[in-house]
């Protein structure tokens, strides 16, 4: 086996960052990956997609964990831990496909631009929870809302407004629509939405200065985190405590919600076997599994790069997967309890519907106002959601920054300027989502992840198990961990998992197309520039790297597909790898070149 070096190709060789650091504790990696499951756009909009199927509908998730979630997570972890580099430089494994790393960076940035919504909304309710009377409670509603003129709410079920719906079979159905006060209170900060309950795409963009201020506070929090906890060990420790705190608060809120009227029926329904829901789970959970890797796809590669070289990523991957599904299930039960709280209000009137929009974030505030010590419980609940959002934003920024510093050596001397420049740029662009269009149609960007994650996972399997090769991959895993990656997992990844991922890819194209057809034109343009066009960086970088090589087209292609500068960065492990590979001459050359650069 021949290993290429950038030096031989006339290019600058990879130079490890000696100051990148490691986790203070091995478990910091696990907690950081738990935090990826707190990606609240999935939890917020997926009630109807995932959680309505109940606990038994989640059973196929565990099957998919075995088939492709855990094995693919091991591949991600292997690339980061073996190379000690982020999601860009880790593709030294097959340089032709390094564009996948750049695409991952773009996808993460596209998520970060809108994601401050999930921190600003909890902050909005937390600030207003200090009022003596909660404005979204039935008592506080009277001070700002004219229910006799506006649509009926859950506070006055007697004032119902009939709305007629006609279906294809010409059956006319009259529905009584009840609005949730906390949803109305949120939307009153956007006049167009307040009047129409849904922004007209022909209307001008309306900026809410109230939310501009909330977004500014959120990004100030993020800047403070990176100013105070910029070192890897400190950052890992912060994320560890924040994840633990968020899960503890989630469990506390779950127990408190059990005392909501009708909540026990929600838990009962969630725990009740249902053949139809289980069948739905078999198709929808393989889309849900994709969310385990974070928003930008390469997060686990970057996070695992701070592990010790011998950390057991196989057992870690199982722990992470079970921890993430526990978080999904807990949020699912909370959603069911809130939903059945509003079902209790309708008093089994099938013609009455409560418009409990965005239930975990907006509708939950009115439900909390019915509890004793409502202000306190509102503050606790939304603190939990705020912490979850800050974890996701901070972790994703951290992975992007470290991947940039690993790939571009010249940026390492200006880490602070790059860090706060990125945060400032994201803050400025995020203000679009303080408009009436942005606050509603951001979900189109979040659903694009179904398509992009499926595509990149397919390519990753192809690159690692076909281009790099299953023999090399299994050899490197065994060298790093002292245990083999068993053959049946490789077989499933090479032949079974791609079938599921192709289905996810097709579903992602359909869902994204449908969502963007109802979305704002600006959001569609953002998706093109931040999601669709970056995909072209994969073949684009490959052709560029091909042009930098020498020889015939066939020789160039073979050279760019072979691992380049692919070795453990620590000298001791590099020397041991030399013996294991049996390529003494080339490894000595790698050693000398890298030492000269450093």
MOSUL-V742974 format. One record per residue. N is the residue number from 1. SS is DSSP state (hx for helix, st for strand, lp for the rest). PSI is psi in degrees with one decimal (999 if undefined). OMEGA is omega in radians with two decimals (* if undefined). Layout:
n: (N | N)
ss: (SS | SS)
psi: (PSI | PSI)
omega: (OMEGA | OMEGA)
This chain:
n: (1 | 2 | 3 | 4 | 5 | 6 | 7 | 8 | 9 | 10 | 11 | 12 | 13 | 14 | 15 | 16 | 17 | 18 | 19 | 20 | 21 | 22 | 23 | 24 | 25 | 26 | 27 | 28 | 29 | 30 | 31 | 32 | 33 | 34 | 35 | 36 | 37 | 38 | 39 | 40 | 41 | 42 | 43 | 44 | 45 | 46 | 47 | 48 | 49 | 50 | 51 | 52 | 53 | 54 | 55 | 56 | 57 | 58 | 59 | 60 | 61 | 62 | 63 | 64 | 65 | 66 | 67 | 68 | 69 | 70 | 71 | 72 | 73 | 74 | 75 | 76 | 77 | 78 | 79 | 80 | 81 | 82 | 83 | 84 | 85 | 86 | 87 | 88 | 89 | 90 | 91 | 92 | 93 | 94 | 95 | 96 | 97 | 98 | 99 | 100 | 101 | 102 | 103 | 104 | 105 | 106 | 107 | 108 | 109 | 110 | 111 | 112 | 113 | 114 | 115 | 116 | 117 | 118 | 119 | 120 | 121 | 122 | 123 | 124 | 125 | 126 | 127 | 128 | 129 | 130 | 131 | 132 | 133 | 134 | 135 | 136 | 137 | 138 | 139 | 140 | 141 | 142 | 143 | 144 | 145 | 146 | 147 | 148 | 149 | 150 | 151 | 152 | 153 | 154 | 155 | 156 | 157 | 158 | 159 | 160 | 161 | 162 | 163 | 164 | 165 | 166 | 167 | 168 | 169 | 170 | 171 | 172 | 173 | 174 | 175 | 176 | 177 | 178 | 179 | 180 | 181 | 182 | 183 | 184 | 185 | 186 | 187 | 188 | 189 | 190 | 191 | 192 | 193 | 194 | 195 | 196 | 197 | 198 | 199 | 200 | 201 | 202 | 203 | 204 | 205 | 206 | 207 | 208 | 209 | 210 | 211 | 212 | 213 | 214 | 215 | 216 | 217 | 218 | 219 | 220 | 221 | 222 | 223 | 224 | 225 | 226 | 227 | 228 | 229 | 230 | 231 | 232 | 233 | 234 | 235 | 236 | 237 | 238 | 239 | 240 | 241 | 242 | 243 | 244 | 245 | 246 | 247 | 248 | 249 | 250 | 251 | 252 | 253 | 254 | 255 | 256 | 257 | 258 | 259 | 260 | 261 | 262 | 263 | 264 | 265 | 266 | 267 | 268 | 269 | 270 | 271 | 272 | 273 | 274 | 275 | 276 | 277 | 278 | 279 | 280 | 281 | 282 | 283 | 284 | 285 | 286 | 287 | 288 | 289 | 290 | 291 | 292 | 293 | 294 | 295 | 296 | 297 | 298 | 299 | 300 | 301 | 302 | 303 | 304 | 305 | 306 | 307 | 308 | 309 | 310 | 311 | 312 | 313 | 314 | 315 | 316 | 317 | 318 | 319 | 320 | 321 | 322 | 323 | 324 | 325 | 326 | 327 | 328 | 329 | 330 | 331 | 332 | 333 | 334 | 335 | 336 | 337 | 338 | 339 | 340 | 341 | 342 | 343 | 344 | 345 | 346 | 347 | 348 | 349 | 350 | 351 | 352 | 353 | 354 | 355 | 356 | 357 | 358 | 359 | 360 | 361 | 362 | 363 | 364 | 365 | 366 | 367 | 368 | 369 | 370 | 371 | 372 | 373 | 374 | 375 | 376 | 377 | 378 | 379 | 380 | 381 | 382 | 383 | 384 | 385 | 386 | 387 | 388 | 389 | 390 | 391 | 392 | 393 | 394 | 395 | 396 | 397 | 398 | 399 | 400 | 401 | 402 | 403 | 404 | 405 | 406 | 407 | 408 | 409 | 410 | 411 | 412 | 413 | 414 | 415 | 416 | 417 | 418 | 419 | 420 | 421 | 422 | 423 | 424 | 425 | 426 | 427 | 428 | 429 | 430 | 431 | 432 | 433 | 434 | 435 | 436 | 437 | 438 | 439 | 440 | 441 | 442 | 443 | 444 | 445 | 446 | 447 | 448 | 449 | 450 | 451 | 452 | 453 | 454 | 455 | 456 | 457 | 458 | 459 | 460 | 461 | 462 | 463 | 464 | 465 | 466 | 467 | 468 | 469 | 470 | 471 | 472 | 473 | 474 | 475 | 476 | 477 | 478 | 479 | 480 | 481 | 482 | 483 | 484 | 485 | 486 | 487 | 488 | 489 | 490 | 491 | 492 | 493 | 494 | 495 | 496 | 497 | 498 | 499 | 500 | 501 | 502 | 503 | 504 | 505 | 506 | 507 | 508 | 509 | 510 | 511 | 512 | 513 | 514 | 515 | 516 | 517 | 518 | 519 | 520 | 521 | 522 | 523 | 524 | 525 | 526 | 527 | 528 | 529 | 530 | 531 | 532 | 533 | 534 | 535 | 536 | 537 | 538 | 539 | 540 | 541 | 542 | 543 | 544 | 545 | 546 | 547 | 548 | 549 | 550 | 551 | 552 | 553 | 554 | 555 | 556 | 557 | 558 | 559 | 560 | 561 | 562 | 563 | 564 | 565 | 566 | 567 | 568 | 569 | 570 | 571 | 572 | 573 | 574 | 575 | 576 | 577 | 578 | 579 | 580 | 581 | 582 | 583 | 584 | 585 | 586 | 587 | 588 | 589 | 590 | 591 | 592 | 593 | 594 | 595 | 596 | 597 | 598)
ss: (lp | lp | lp | st | lp | lp | lp | lp | lp | lp | lp | lp | lp | lp | lp | lp | lp | lp | lp | lp | lp | lp | lp | lp | lp | lp | hx | hx | hx | hx | hx | hx | hx | hx | hx | hx | lp | lp | lp | hx | hx | hx | hx | hx | hx | lp | lp | lp | lp | lp | hx | hx | hx | hx | hx | hx | hx | lp | hx | hx | hx | hx | hx | hx | hx | hx | hx | hx | hx | hx | hx | hx | hx | hx | hx | hx | hx | hx | hx | hx | hx | hx | hx | lp | lp | lp | lp | lp | hx | hx | hx | hx | hx | hx | hx | hx | hx | lp | hx | hx | hx | hx | hx | hx | hx | hx | hx | hx | hx | hx | hx | hx | hx | hx | hx | lp | hx | hx | hx | hx | hx | hx | hx | hx | hx | hx | hx | hx | lp | lp | lp | lp | lp | lp | lp | lp | lp | hx | hx | hx | hx | lp | lp | lp | lp | lp | lp | lp | lp | lp | lp | lp | st | lp | lp | lp | lp | lp | lp | lp | lp | st | st | st | st | st | lp | lp | lp | lp | lp | st | st | st | st | st | st | st | st | lp | hx | hx | hx | hx | hx | hx | hx | lp | lp | lp | hx | hx | hx | hx | hx | hx | lp | lp | lp | lp | lp | lp | lp | lp | lp | lp | st | lp | hx | hx | hx | hx | hx | hx | hx | hx | hx | hx | hx | hx | hx | hx | hx | hx | hx | hx | hx | hx | lp | lp | lp | hx | hx | hx | hx | hx | hx | hx | hx | hx | hx | hx | hx | hx | hx | hx | hx | hx | hx | hx | hx | hx | hx | hx | hx | hx | hx | lp | lp | lp | lp | lp | hx | hx | hx | hx | hx | hx | hx | hx | hx | lp | lp | lp | hx | hx | hx | hx | hx | hx | hx | hx | hx | hx | hx | hx | hx | hx | hx | hx | hx | hx | hx | lp | lp | lp | lp | lp | hx | hx | hx | hx | hx | hx | lp | lp | lp | lp | lp | lp | lp | lp | hx | hx | hx | hx | hx | hx | hx | hx | hx | hx | hx | hx | hx | hx | hx | hx | hx | hx | hx | hx | hx | hx | hx | hx | hx | hx | hx | hx | hx | hx | hx | hx | hx | hx | lp | lp | lp | lp | lp | st | st | st | st | lp | lp | lp | hx | hx | hx | hx | hx | hx | hx | hx | hx | hx | lp | lp | lp | lp | lp | hx | hx | hx | hx | hx | hx | hx | hx | hx | hx | hx | hx | hx | hx | hx | hx | hx | hx | hx | hx | hx | hx | hx | hx | hx | hx | hx | hx | hx | hx | hx | hx | hx | hx | lp | hx | hx | hx | hx | hx | hx | hx | hx | hx | hx | hx | hx | hx | hx | hx | hx | hx | hx | hx | hx | hx | hx | hx | hx | hx | hx | st | hx | hx | hx | hx | hx | hx | lp | hx | hx | hx | hx | hx | hx | hx | hx | hx | hx | hx | hx | hx | hx | hx | hx | hx | hx | hx | hx | hx | hx | hx | hx | hx | hx | hx | hx | hx | hx | hx | hx | hx | hx | hx | hx | hx | hx | hx | lp | lp | lp | lp | lp | hx | hx | hx | hx | hx | hx | hx | hx | hx | hx | hx | hx | hx | hx | hx | hx | hx | hx | hx | hx | hx | hx | hx | hx | hx | hx | hx | hx | hx | hx | hx | lp | lp | lp | hx | hx | hx | hx | hx | hx | hx | hx | hx | hx | hx | hx | hx | hx | hx | hx | hx | hx | hx | hx | hx | hx | hx | hx | hx | hx | hx | hx | lp | lp | lp | lp | hx | hx | hx | hx | hx | hx | hx | hx | hx | lp | lp | st | lp | lp | lp | lp | lp | lp | hx | hx | hx | hx | hx | hx | hx | hx | hx | hx | hx | lp | lp | hx | hx | hx | hx | hx | hx | hx | hx | hx | hx | hx | hx | hx | hx | lp)
psi: (134.4 | 130.9 | 129.6 | 156.2 | 151.3 | -31.1 | -44.4 | -28.5 | 1.8 | 11.6 | 163.8 | 128.3 | 160.5 | 135.1 | 112.2 | 149.8 | 110.6 | -13.2 | 16.0 | -25.7 | 178.7 | 167.8 | 145.7 | -39.3 | 146.6 | -30.5 | -14.4 | -33.1 | -42.1 | -46.5 | -37.2 | -38.5 | -32.4 | -40.5 | -25.9 | -27.2 | -10.2 | 17.8 | 93.8 | -12.0 | -30.8 | -48.1 | -33.4 | -41.9 | -5.1 | 10.2 | -46.0 | -22.3 | -38.9 | -55.2 | -18.0 | -11.4 | -11.8 | -178.8 | -35.5 | -28.0 | -17.3 | -10.0 | -40.5 | -23.6 | -40.2 | -31.8 | -43.8 | -25.8 | -42.8 | -41.5 | -47.7 | -20.6 | -58.5 | -45.9 | -41.4 | -36.1 | -36.6 | -40.1 | -47.3 | -49.1 | -39.1 | -46.2 | -41.5 | -46.5 | -39.7 | -40.8 | -13.7 | 44.9 | 161.4 | -170.2 | -5.1 | -57.3 | -23.6 | -19.7 | 17.6 | -19.2 | -33.2 | 86.2 | -27.4 | -29.0 | 18.2 | -20.2 | -25.4 | -35.4 | -40.6 | -39.0 | -42.1 | -39.1 | -43.8 | -41.5 | -38.3 | -43.0 | -39.8 | -35.0 | -43.2 | -28.0 | -39.9 | -14.7 | -16.5 | -14.9 | -40.5 | -9.1 | -34.4 | -39.0 | -48.7 | -38.9 | -37.6 | -47.3 | -31.9 | -45.2 | -43.9 | -12.8 | -12.7 | -6.7 | 142.8 | -40.0 | 122.2 | 124.7 | -16.7 | 3.9 | 165.5 | -32.8 | -44.4 | -21.9 | -33.5 | -23.6 | -16.9 | -3.8 | 130.5 | 95.5 | -22.4 | -26.3 | -30.9 | -179.3 | 149.9 | 151.2 | 174.4 | -11.0 | -16.6 | 82.0 | -20.2 | -23.1 | 75.6 | 145.5 | 119.3 | 133.4 | 129.9 | 133.1 | 135.5 | 129.0 | 177.3 | -30.3 | 12.0 | 21.1 | 132.0 | 127.6 | 129.0 | 124.7 | 138.1 | 115.8 | 121.3 | 132.1 | 150.3 | 126.7 | -39.0 | -31.2 | -44.1 | -38.7 | -37.9 | -46.6 | -15.3 | -13.5 | -2.5 | 106.6 | -40.3 | -41.1 | -36.3 | -38.0 | -40.1 | -13.1 | 0.1 | 128.2 | 137.6 | 127.2 | -19.7 | -13.0 | 154.2 | 158.8 | 134.3 | 120.0 | 130.3 | 108.4 | -24.8 | -43.8 | -25.4 | -42.9 | -40.5 | -41.6 | -40.0 | -39.6 | -42.0 | -48.8 | -27.4 | -38.5 | -43.9 | -43.7 | -39.7 | -40.5 | -46.4 | -21.3 | -37.0 | -32.5 | 49.8 | -28.9 | 147.4 | -46.9 | -43.0 | -40.6 | -44.2 | -40.3 | -41.5 | -48.6 | -38.9 | -49.8 | -34.7 | -40.8 | -45.4 | -45.4 | -40.5 | -44.3 | -39.1 | -46.3 | -36.3 | -43.5 | -38.3 | -46.2 | -37.6 | -46.0 | -42.1 | -36.0 | -19.0 | -19.5 | 3.8 | 144.0 | 127.6 | -5.8 | -38.9 | -30.0 | -34.6 | -44.2 | -41.1 | -43.1 | -38.0 | -32.9 | -5.2 | 129.0 | 138.5 | 117.3 | -40.4 | -41.0 | -35.4 | -37.4 | -39.1 | -37.3 | -30.3 | -24.1 | -32.0 | -27.0 | -24.7 | -16.9 | -39.1 | -35.8 | -32.1 | -25.0 | -11.1 | -17.1 | 7.8 | -175.2 | -35.6 | 9.0 | -42.6 | 11.4 | -42.7 | -34.3 | -48.6 | -42.0 | -38.6 | -17.3 | -13.0 | 3.7 | 160.0 | 154.6 | -29.3 | 7.2 | 138.3 | 85.9 | -19.7 | -51.3 | -35.6 | -40.0 | -38.3 | -43.4 | -45.0 | -44.3 | -44.2 | -37.0 | -41.0 | -42.4 | -30.0 | -41.2 | -43.8 | -44.8 | -41.4 | -44.8 | -34.4 | -43.0 | -37.7 | -42.6 | -43.0 | -41.9 | -42.7 | -40.7 | -42.1 | -19.2 | -43.3 | -28.4 | -33.8 | -33.1 | -35.8 | -12.9 | 44.5 | 25.8 | 107.7 | -15.5 | 3.8 | 129.4 | 134.3 | 123.7 | 77.2 | 75.0 | 138.4 | 61.8 | -37.3 | -23.6 | -45.4 | -54.8 | -25.5 | -27.4 | -42.1 | -37.9 | -41.3 | -29.2 | -14.7 | -7.4 | 157.6 | 146.6 | 48.5 | -40.4 | -42.5 | -45.7 | -33.5 | -44.3 | -43.5 | -46.5 | -47.6 | -22.0 | -40.3 | -44.9 | -37.9 | -45.2 | -40.9 | -43.6 | -42.1 | -35.9 | -48.3 | -47.7 | -48.5 | -44.2 | -42.2 | -41.1 | -41.4 | -43.9 | -38.2 | -47.8 | -47.5 | -34.8 | -37.5 | -43.6 | -33.3 | -39.8 | -38.4 | 99.8 | -32.5 | -17.0 | -14.8 | -27.9 | -6.0 | 42.6 | -42.9 | -42.6 | -42.4 | -41.9 | -52.5 | -23.0 | -42.7 | -45.3 | -43.2 | -41.0 | -42.4 | -39.1 | -45.1 | -48.5 | -27.2 | -18.4 | -17.8 | -32.2 | 10.6 | 5.0 | 166.3 | -35.2 | -44.4 | -37.8 | -19.5 | -40.6 | 6.6 | -25.7 | -22.6 | -38.6 | -38.1 | -34.2 | -15.8 | -21.7 | -27.1 | -43.7 | -50.9 | -40.8 | -41.9 | -45.3 | -45.8 | -34.0 | -40.8 | -46.2 | -37.8 | -45.1 | -42.5 | -44.1 | -48.6 | -43.6 | -10.1 | -47.9 | -59.7 | -40.3 | 140.1 | -33.1 | -47.9 | -44.0 | -48.7 | -35.9 | -44.8 | -40.5 | -45.8 | -36.9 | -41.7 | -40.3 | -17.9 | 14.9 | 146.4 | 156.5 | 105.2 | 152.6 | -34.1 | -31.5 | -39.1 | -42.0 | -45.7 | -42.4 | -36.0 | -29.6 | -28.8 | -50.8 | -40.0 | -31.9 | -46.6 | -40.9 | -32.5 | -40.1 | -44.4 | -39.1 | -45.6 | -41.3 | -40.1 | -40.6 | -43.4 | -45.9 | -44.3 | -42.5 | -43.5 | -44.1 | -41.5 | -23.0 | -23.4 | 0.2 | 176.5 | 150.2 | -35.4 | -40.9 | -38.2 | -43.1 | -40.7 | -40.8 | -38.3 | -45.6 | -28.4 | -13.6 | -53.0 | -56.2 | -38.5 | -24.5 | -29.9 | -15.4 | -22.9 | -58.4 | -30.4 | -47.8 | -37.2 | -43.8 | -36.4 | -46.9 | -34.9 | -40.1 | -23.7 | -12.1 | 178.8 | 163.6 | -168.8 | 167.2 | -40.8 | -42.7 | -40.8 | -44.7 | -44.4 | -40.3 | -40.4 | -18.1 | -12.6 | 152.1 | 136.3 | 126.1 | 33.0 | 103.2 | 159.8 | 141.0 | -25.3 | 134.9 | -43.4 | -47.9 | -31.5 | -41.4 | -39.1 | -36.1 | -35.2 | -43.9 | -42.9 | -39.7 | -30.1 | 29.3 | 64.0 | -46.5 | -48.3 | -37.8 | -37.2 | -38.2 | -43.0 | -43.6 | -47.5 | -43.0 | -46.6 | -39.8 | -36.9 | -40.3 | -42.5 | 999)
omega: (-3.10 | 3.07 | 3.11 | 3.01 | 3.07 | -3.14 | -3.14 | -3.13 | -3.14 | -3.14 | 3.12 | -3.11 | 3.10 | 3.13 | -3.12 | 3.08 | -3.07 | -3.08 | -3.07 | 3.05 | 3.11 | 3.08 | 3.09 | 3.08 | 3.10 | -3.11 | 3.10 | 3.07 | 3.14 | -3.12 | 3.10 | 3.10 | 2.99 | -3.12 | 3.10 | 3.12 | 3.12 | 3.09 | -2.84 | 3.05 | 3.05 | -3.11 | -3.07 | -3.04 | -2.98 | 3.13 | -3.10 | -3.13 | -2.96 | -2.89 | 3.13 | -3.11 | 3.08 | -3.03 | -3.12 | 3.04 | 3.11 | -3.07 | 3.10 | 3.11 | -3.11 | 3.06 | 3.14 | 3.03 | -3.12 | -3.03 | -3.06 | -3.11 | -3.11 | 3.10 | 3.12 | 3.08 | 3.08 | 3.11 | 3.09 | -3.10 | 3.11 | -3.09 | -3.13 | -3.06 | -3.12 | -3.05 | -3.07 | -3.14 | -3.08 | -2.95 | 3.03 | -3.08 | -3.12 | 3.13 | 2.86 | 3.10 | 3.07 | -2.96 | 3.13 | -3.06 | -3.14 | 3.07 | 3.08 | 3.11 | 3.11 | 3.08 | 3.13 | 3.09 | 3.11 | -3.13 | 3.11 | 3.13 | 3.12 | 3.09 | -3.07 | -3.11 | -3.13 | -2.90 | 3.11 | 3.01 | -3.03 | 2.98 | -3.10 | -3.13 | 3.04 | 3.12 | 3.10 | -3.13 | 3.10 | -3.13 | -3.12 | 3.10 | 3.11 | 3.07 | -3.14 | 3.08 | -3.13 | -3.06 | 3.13 | 3.02 | -3.11 | 3.11 | -3.12 | -3.13 | -3.07 | -3.05 | -3.07 | -3.03 | 3.10 | -3.03 | 3.12 | 3.14 | -3.11 | 3.13 | -3.13 | -3.12 | 3.12 | 3.12 | -3.12 | -3.07 | -3.08 | -3.11 | -3.08 | 3.09 | -3.12 | 3.06 | -3.05 | 3.12 | -3.12 | -3.12 | -3.05 | -3.13 | 3.07 | 3.05 | -3.14 | -3.13 | 3.08 | -3.11 | 3.04 | -3.04 | 3.09 | 3.14 | -3.13 | -3.07 | -3.11 | 3.07 | 3.11 | -3.13 | 3.10 | -3.06 | 3.14 | 3.08 | 3.05 | -2.98 | -3.13 | 3.14 | -3.13 | -3.09 | -3.02 | -3.06 | 3.08 | -3.02 | 3.06 | -3.10 | 3.12 | -3.13 | 3.08 | 3.10 | -3.13 | -3.11 | 3.07 | -3.14 | 3.07 | -3.13 | 3.01 | 3.10 | 3.12 | 3.10 | 3.13 | 3.11 | 3.14 | -3.11 | 3.02 | 3.07 | 3.13 | 3.13 | 3.12 | 3.12 | -3.09 | 3.05 | -3.05 | -3.03 | -3.07 | 3.14 | -3.06 | -3.10 | -3.14 | 3.14 | 3.11 | 3.12 | 3.10 | -3.13 | 3.12 | -3.11 | 3.12 | 3.12 | 3.11 | 3.14 | 3.14 | -3.13 | 3.11 | 3.12 | 3.09 | 3.13 | 3.09 | 3.12 | 3.11 | 3.13 | -3.12 | -3.12 | 3.11 | -3.11 | 3.00 | 3.09 | 3.11 | -3.08 | -3.13 | 3.08 | 3.08 | 3.11 | 3.13 | 3.12 | -3.13 | -3.09 | -3.07 | 3.10 | 3.12 | -3.05 | -3.11 | -3.14 | 3.10 | 3.09 | 3.10 | -3.14 | -3.12 | -3.14 | -3.04 | -3.08 | 3.10 | 2.96 | 3.14 | -3.12 | -3.10 | -3.08 | -3.10 | -3.05 | 3.12 | -3.04 | -3.04 | 3.07 | -3.04 | -3.03 | -3.08 | 3.07 | -3.11 | -3.11 | -3.13 | -3.12 | 3.11 | 3.08 | 2.90 | -3.02 | -3.07 | -3.13 | -3.05 | -3.08 | 3.12 | 3.12 | 3.10 | -3.10 | 3.08 | 3.12 | -3.14 | -3.11 | 3.12 | 3.10 | 3.13 | -3.13 | 3.03 | 3.11 | 3.12 | -3.09 | -3.13 | 3.07 | 3.09 | 3.12 | 3.07 | 3.11 | 3.13 | -3.13 | 3.12 | 3.14 | -3.12 | 2.98 | 3.13 | 3.03 | 3.12 | -3.12 | -3.09 | 3.05 | 3.08 | 3.04 | -3.01 | 3.12 | -3.12 | -3.11 | 3.03 | 3.14 | -3.10 | -3.04 | 3.05 | -2.81 | -3.10 | -3.04 | -3.04 | -3.06 | -3.10 | -3.09 | 3.12 | 3.08 | 3.13 | -3.11 | 3.13 | -3.13 | 2.95 | -3.06 | -3.03 | -3.13 | -3.13 | -3.10 | 3.05 | 3.14 | -3.13 | -3.09 | -3.09 | 2.97 | 3.10 | 3.14 | 3.11 | 3.12 | 3.13 | 3.14 | 3.13 | 3.09 | -3.09 | -3.12 | -3.10 | -3.11 | -3.12 | 3.09 | 3.14 | -3.13 | 3.11 | -3.11 | -3.10 | 3.10 | 3.08 | -3.13 | 3.08 | -3.04 | -3.05 | -3.06 | -3.09 | 3.14 | -3.02 | 3.13 | -3.13 | -3.06 | -3.08 | 3.13 | 3.14 | -3.10 | -3.07 | 3.01 | 3.10 | -3.14 | 3.13 | 3.11 | 3.10 | 3.14 | -3.12 | -3.11 | -3.11 | -3.09 | 3.04 | -3.09 | 2.93 | 3.11 | -3.13 | 3.12 | -3.07 | -3.06 | -3.12 | -2.96 | 3.13 | -3.07 | 3.11 | 3.11 | -3.11 | -3.13 | 3.06 | -3.11 | 3.12 | 3.12 | -3.04 | 3.13 | 3.14 | -3.13 | -3.09 | 3.06 | 3.09 | 3.14 | -3.14 | 3.10 | 3.13 | -3.09 | -3.01 | -3.00 | 3.10 | 3.14 | 3.07 | 3.02 | -3.11 | -3.12 | 3.11 | -3.14 | -3.14 | 3.10 | -3.12 | 3.10 | -3.12 | 3.09 | -3.06 | -3.01 | -3.07 | 3.09 | -3.06 | 2.95 | -2.89 | -2.99 | -3.08 | 3.08 | 3.10 | 3.13 | -3.13 | -3.13 | -3.07 | -2.98 | -3.08 | -3.10 | 3.12 | 3.12 | 3.12 | -3.11 | 3.06 | 3.09 | 3.09 | 3.14 | 3.12 | 3.10 | 3.14 | 3.10 | -3.13 | -3.11 | -3.14 | 3.14 | 3.14 | -3.11 | -3.12 | 3.11 | 3.10 | -2.97 | 3.10 | 3.13 | 3.14 | 3.11 | 3.10 | 3.11 | 3.10 | 3.14 | 3.13 | -3.06 | -3.06 | -3.10 | -3.02 | -3.09 | 3.11 | 3.10 | 3.14 | 3.10 | -3.13 | 3.07 | -3.12 | 3.13 | 3.13 | 3.13 | 3.09 | -3.13 | 3.10 | -3.12 | -3.13 | -3.13 | -3.11 | 3.11 | 3.11 | -3.14 | 3.13 | 3.12 | 3.13 | -3.12 | 3.12 | -3.09 | -3.10 | 3.11 | 3.13 | 3.12 | -3.12 | -3.09 | -3.07 | -3.11 | 3.04 | -3.04 | 3.12 | -3.01 | -3.10 | -3.13 | 3.12 | 3.12 | 3.09 | 3.12 | 3.08 | -3.13 | -3.11 | -3.11 | -3.12 | -3.10 | -2.97 | -3.04 | -3.10 | -3.10 | 3.07 | 3.13 | 3.07 | -3.10 | -3.07 | -3.11 | -3.09 | -3.14 | 3.12 | -3.13 | -3.13 | *)
